[in-house]
Amino acid sequence: MSIGSVAVNRIRCLFRILLAASLATGAQAAAGQAAISSASPEATAAGAEILRRGGNAADAAVAIAFTLGVTEPAMSGLGGQIQFLIRRANGDVIALNGSSFAPALTDPEAVRNEMNPYQRTTVPTWLKSLEFLWREYGSGNIAWRELIEPALGHARDGFVQGEFRQKVFLRHENDLAGFLSAGHMPADSAIEQGATIRQPQLAATLEKIAEGGSEVFYRGEIADLIERDMIANGGWIRKSDLARVSDPVPMDPVSASYRAYQVHSFPPPAGGWVMMQTLKLYERQRRENWTAEAERQAMTRAIFLAQRDRREHPVEDFDDYGEFLERKLSEQYVTALLEQSHNTDTSGRESNGGETTHFSLIDADGFAISATTSINAYYGVRVAAPELGFLYNSYMDDFTFGDPAHPYAIAPGKPAYSSMSPSIVTQGGETVLVLGSPGSARIISAVAQVIATYAENAESLDALLAAPRIHVTGGGSLYLENPDWLPIVESIGLEYSTPSNDLTIEGRNAYFGGVHAVGRLRGEWQAAADPRRDGASLVLEN
């Protein structure tokens, strides 16, 4: 580790200590307290400050999302999308679908490898979704500008990225040459040495949004600049596409029982149903007093079968999928899957390795929010409008190309394929766990494993999130964070693969997700940030 990395880690650790000392008595909180976990300490602090000022979970979520968009620019921001799963204090669980979509000029016959960066971005919906959450579910105590001020301050005055964000930057530094040369991320010394990073164009854009709300982005000055940039660079998005962005659609979650719990997650076009099918497959195999090896084999088999089922039999109708999902999660269907052979086929299309970020929180009144937000791949398509400073997403990459009959075929107006699985777990009518993860298809694997382990009467949320993970693709490629588990491959017949390890911190690889969660364990609330990332968590006194 470089001297710069050590300095960054010391700063991050000091920040966490001061934050915890000022806002909480420890890692746990009793009922009636609030808890937050997000992927950057700056974002967690922003959410905590909003709660201290009298805001609720919706207010805090908006502040967290804006701050993540600045302090984790590789993962989310104005150019992307966000999905909220909320559970209100009255017990209602609502999915707010903020999916981005292909612009009207999208060519259905496009070839993925021939598209330029500006053609690889869907119409961003992120800002509209945040404004809707604040307007419809906010406390009414916090002004719009107040929610943006923490992010605006970090864009204008700078922030110091932690070890994970630094590693991501080093991986993609060459890809960002044009973005950096345009002055979008100036630093007082080399970025990889833990310098203070500023984003002046993004700060100016956030200032406009603080004054004019989403209207300036979708119909006003910012929309004009996006259209001009797209036309100049052969992109497909136009101001008319931006004007078509509507408020996120409130939807019923996908809900299913798992042991003594009720699990709620995100409906199509997201991946919540696949995560729940994984849990159902695991539960169907569960035995009393089974060994750790048997548990791992069962989870490996469950992940593989669910991912393969999604690959071979995807949701075909994003508007009418009730009967489809009821069948997919039924005991009869799950049993039939387990009776199938484990034939593998790694030749088909798998995830392009998309990335994202996640945060979870619950306020003192029991209003819980699980939110996954993304520009898809690290740094999206790695370009930005010169005057605006935010990166465009790369969600067009996730469509299916060359097969117009496929449910995920590229076409104007369609939402992209997604594995987002923001989730909330309840027991006896009470929220007990709020979680989610980044990582494309690894989202599904990570969330399912954490929920399954939580249900085994876990004692520590930190330990739960730090435990090694497994991922299996729909084609049968198996990835193990702990290579000592290799016998799983031999016993089930999967193809062992190894992910890149350049984003590994203390033996934990960010390939396997970044779960941020708050939950009740043994009657007390805890908050935990995944040690694979730069996150921070805290519990606030009532």
Protein Blocks (a to p, Z undefined) as FASTA:
>chain_A
ZZklmmmmmmmmmmmmmmmmmmmgbjbdcehiacdddfbfklmmmmmmmmmnopafklmm
mmmmmmmmmmmmmlgcjklccddddddfkopacdddfbdcddfklcfkbcfklpcfklmp
ccdfklmmmmmmmmmmmnolacfklmmmmmmmmmmnopaddfklmmmmmmmmmmmmmmmm
nopagcfbdfklopacddfklmmmmmmmmmnommlmmmmmmlmmmmmmmmmnopabdfkl
mmmpccddddddddddehjbccdddddfbfklmmmmmmmmmmmmpcghiafklmmmmmmm
mmmmmmmmmmmmccfbfkbmmlmmmmmmpmklmmmmmmpccbdcfkbccdehiacddddd
ddfkopacdddddehiahilopacfklopacdfklmmpcehiakbmklccehiacddfbd
cdcddeehiafbdcddehijmlmmmmmmmmmmmmnopabfklmmmpccddddfkopacdf
blklmmmmmmnopacddddfklcgehiafknopadddddeehiacddddfkbmcdcdddd
ZZ
